[in-house]
Amino acid sequence: MEPTVFGMNEAQLTEWGMTYGIAGLMLLMVFIVGNLAWKAKAGKTGTFAIFLVLILGLVGFIAKSVIQHYMHI
């Protein structure tokens, strides 16, 4: 019998973590960066720059997932 964690094998648990776990961490990072910009009184331009860099990183991660899905990797 294959060992399981919460009724899932290792591949299923990894897929779940990469899908929902990383998405949750991305959402948490948005709140952290927003709080950081607010407390640092970064202004409109600074806040835009901070969020732009964060969003570009998130888009890159999502693009990697989309490309893998369409290439059936």
N, C-alpha and C positions, 0 to 999 in steps of 0.2 A: 504494500500500500504506500502511496506517495505521501510524504509529509505535507501537511497543510497549515496555513496560518489563517484563522478566521474563515475556514472553508475554501480558501483559494490556494492554488499552487504558486510557486515562485514567480512564474511568468505573469500570471494574472495579477498578483500583488504588485509587481513592478509596473505593469501597465496602468493599474489603478492609481498608483502613487505618482507616476509621470503625468497622468491626465488631470486628476483632481488635486493632488498634493501640490504640484507646481502651480496650478491655477490659483489655489488658495494663497500660496506664498506671494504670487504676483499681486493679488488684491491687497494683501497685507503691506507689500512694499509701496503701493500707491498711497495708502494712509500714512505710512511712516514718512515718506518723502513730503507729502502735503503738510504734515505736522512740523517737519524740519524746516520747510520753507516759511511756514507761518511764524514759528518761534525765532527764526533768524531774521525775520523782517526783510526777506529777499526782494520784495517788490514784484511788480508785474513781469519785468524782463527776466529777473533771476529765477522766479518761479517757473516761467515759461521754459527757460533753458534747462532747469532741473527736470521738469516733466518731459521735455522733448527727448533728453538722453534716456530717461527711464522707458519711455514709450518705444523708442527705437530698439532698445534691448528686448522688450517684450514682443515687438513685432518680429524681430529676428527669430526668437524662440518659436513663435507661432508659425512663421513661414517654414521653419525646419520641419515641424510636424505636418504641415500641409503638403510639402514636397515629398516627405516620406510616404504619406498616405497615397498620393497620386502615382508614385513610382513603385508602390507595393513593396516597400522595404520593411 
